[in-house]
Amino acid sequence: MLSAITIGLLTLLGKAGEDADLENILKANTSKTRTYSLFRQGCEYYELLPEMREEWAKPLMDNFNRYLEQHHIY
């Protein structure tokens, strides 16, 4: 159960980062399509978050909080 919740939250974090146009900091190429799954992006953002620039972290966390509210996850 805990694993399923964790996967869901990391996937939402990945979606929040994608909507904040942060996926470009993860990409190693100039591909226009997604190169990492939303879950993988969420894992990367979670790892980078403590040292992430504020101009990246703020939209990421704003989007994440919005998704939590939309899905009634508190």
C-alpha positions in Angstrom: 0.0 0.0 0.0 2.8 2.4 0.9 4.6 1.7 -2.3 1.5 2.4 -4.4 1.0 5.8 -2.6 4.7 6.6 -3.2 4.5 5.8 -6.9 1.4 7.9 -7.2 2.9 10.9 -5.5 6.2 10.7 -7.5 4.2 10.4 -10.7 2.2 13.6 -9.7 5.5 15.3 -8.9 6.8 14.3 -12.4 3.6 15.7 -14.0 4.0 18.9 -12.0 7.6 19.3 -13.2 6.5 18.6 -16.8 3.8 21.3 -16.6 6.4 23.7 -15.2 8.6 23.0 -18.2 11.4 21.5 -16.0 11.8 18.3 -18.0 14.4 20.1 -20.1 16.8 20.1 -17.2 16.6 16.3 -17.2 16.9 15.7 -20.9 20.3 14.9 -22.4 19.1 15.7 -25.9 16.8 18.1 -27.8 14.0 15.7 -28.4 10.5 17.2 -28.4 9.0 14.2 -26.9 9.1 12.9 -23.3 12.3 10.9 -22.7 11.6 9.9 -19.1 8.4 8.6 -17.6 6.5 10.9 -15.3 7.4 8.5 -12.4 11.1 8.8 -13.3 10.9 12.6 -13.6 9.3 12.7 -10.2 12.1 10.6 -8.7 14.7 13.0 -10.2 12.8 16.1 -9.0 12.5 14.6 -5.5 16.3 14.0 -5.5 17.1 17.4 -6.8 14.6 19.4 -4.7 16.7 20.1 -1.7 19.3 22.0 -3.8 17.0 23.1 -6.7 17.0 26.8 -7.6 14.0 28.6 -6.2 12.8 29.7 -9.7 12.5 26.0 -10.6 11.3 24.7 -7.2 8.5 27.2 -6.7 6.5 26.3 -9.9 7.2 22.7 -9.3 5.8 22.7 -5.8 2.9 25.1 -6.8 1.8 22.6 -9.5 2.3 19.6 -7.2 0.1 21.3 -4.5 -2.5 22.1 -7.1 -2.6 18.4 -8.2 -2.9 17.2 -4.6 -5.9 19.6 -4.1 -7.5 18.5 -7.3 -7.3 14.9 -6.4 -8.2 15.5 -2.8 -4.9 14.2 -1.5 -3.9 16.0 1.7 
